[in-house]
Amino acid sequence: MCVKDVVVENQAGLHARPATFFIQKANEFKSSVWVEKDERRVNAKSLLGVLSLGILGGTPIRIIADGSDEQEAVQELVALVQSRFSDQY
C-alpha cells in the first residue's frame, strides 16, 4: 500500500472538471485507488465519490493505492494535483 498527502492548491478545488481529470488518471491504473478527506475515504475512480467529498482549494487530501502499480498511481495523481490541473485545461 502506498499513501501520500497533498494539498489541493487550485482555487476551485476538485469540482466537476478537475475531478473528471483526476478519476480518468486513477482509472489508468490496475491498483485500487482511494482519496481521503477528513477521515472519509472514497473510490478515486468514482466521479460521484470524489465530488461527494466537497474538496475545496487549500484542502489537504490523502491519496492511497494498493496493487501492482500503486507507487506509480500515487505519484502521478499527486503530480496532477500539484500541477493545479493546469496541464489539463
SELUM-139145 format. One record per residue (C-alpha): residue number from 1; residue in three letters; z, y, x. Coordinates in nm, 3 decimals. Each point is the difference from the previous one (the first is absolute). Layout:
# SELUM-139145
NUM, ala, Z, Y, X
...
# end
This chain:
# SELUM-139145
1, met, 0.000, 0.000, 0.000
2, cys, -0.093, 0.346, 0.126
3, val, 0.170, 0.316, -0.129
4, lys, -0.063, 0.367, 0.077
5, asp, 0.133, 0.323, -0.151
6, val, -0.229, 0.300, -0.039
7, val, 0.017, 0.337, -0.177
8, val, -0.280, 0.089, -0.241
9, glu, -0.099, 0.342, 0.136
10, asn, -0.293, 0.095, -0.221
11, gln, 0.104, 0.258, -0.257
12, ala, -0.108, -0.196, -0.307
13, gly, 0.172, -0.322, 0.109
14, leu, -0.142, -0.331, -0.118
15, his, -0.165, 0.116, -0.320
16, ala, -0.307, -0.177, -0.141
17, arg, -0.257, 0.067, 0.272
18, pro, 0.212, -0.062, 0.313
19, ala, 0.167, -0.295, -0.175
20, thr, -0.344, -0.150, -0.060
21, phe, -0.084, 0.030, 0.370
22, phe, 0.339, -0.151, 0.085
23, ile, -0.045, -0.307, -0.220
24, gln, -0.360, -0.048, 0.113
25, lys, 0.124, -0.011, 0.360
26, ala, 0.286, -0.236, -0.094
27, asn, -0.249, -0.234, -0.170
28, glu, -0.193, -0.037, 0.327
29, phe, 0.280, -0.223, 0.131
30, lys, 0.095, -0.358, -0.077
31, ser, 0.371, 0.075, 0.037
32, ser, 0.223, 0.088, -0.290
33, val, 0.062, 0.375, 0.020
34, trp, 0.268, 0.206, -0.172
35, val, 0.096, 0.365, -0.008
36, glu, 0.361, 0.098, -0.055
37, lys, 0.158, 0.328, -0.108
38, asp, 0.372, 0.044, -0.069
39, glu, 0.074, -0.375, -0.008
40, arg, -0.287, -0.061, -0.246
41, arg, -0.275, -0.229, 0.130
42, val, -0.348, -0.046, -0.149
43, asn, -0.314, -0.187, 0.093
44, ala, -0.207, 0.235, 0.220
45, lys, -0.316, -0.163, -0.137
46, ser, 0.078, 0.120, -0.354
47, leu, -0.108, 0.350, -0.102
48, leu, 0.243, 0.011, -0.292
49, gly, 0.281, -0.125, 0.222
50, val, -0.059, 0.265, 0.266
51, leu, -0.041, 0.278, -0.257
52, ser, 0.320, -0.110, -0.176
53, leu, 0.201, 0.095, 0.309
54, gly, -0.085, 0.368, -0.053
55, ile, -0.038, 0.070, 0.372
56, leu, -0.018, 0.373, 0.067
57, gly, -0.079, 0.187, 0.321
58, gly, 0.287, -0.020, 0.249
59, thr, 0.125, -0.332, -0.139
60, pro, 0.100, -0.273, 0.245
61, ile, -0.137, -0.344, -0.085
62, arg, 0.019, -0.342, 0.160
63, ile, -0.309, -0.218, 0.046
64, ile, 0.066, -0.373, 0.023
65, ala, -0.244, -0.281, 0.069
66, asp, 0.043, -0.374, 0.034
67, gly, -0.279, -0.233, 0.105
68, ser, -0.259, -0.078, 0.264
69, asp, -0.115, 0.361, 0.051
70, glu, 0.328, 0.176, -0.082
71, gln, 0.017, 0.219, 0.312
72, glu, -0.355, 0.126, -0.041
73, ala, 0.060, 0.066, -0.370
74, val, 0.310, 0.209, 0.062
75, gln, -0.158, 0.188, 0.293
76, glu, -0.311, 0.094, -0.197
77, leu, 0.189, 0.103, -0.314
78, val, 0.243, 0.213, 0.203
79, ala, -0.296, 0.161, 0.179
80, leu, -0.164, 0.073, -0.337
81, val, 0.316, 0.166, -0.132
82, gln, 0.051, 0.196, 0.324
83, ser, -0.360, 0.126, -0.016
84, arg, 0.092, 0.158, -0.335
85, phe, -0.299, -0.193, -0.134
86, ser, -0.218, 0.270, 0.157
87, asp, -0.261, -0.243, 0.126
88, gln, -0.045, -0.133, -0.355
89, tyr, -0.104, 0.323, -0.174
# end
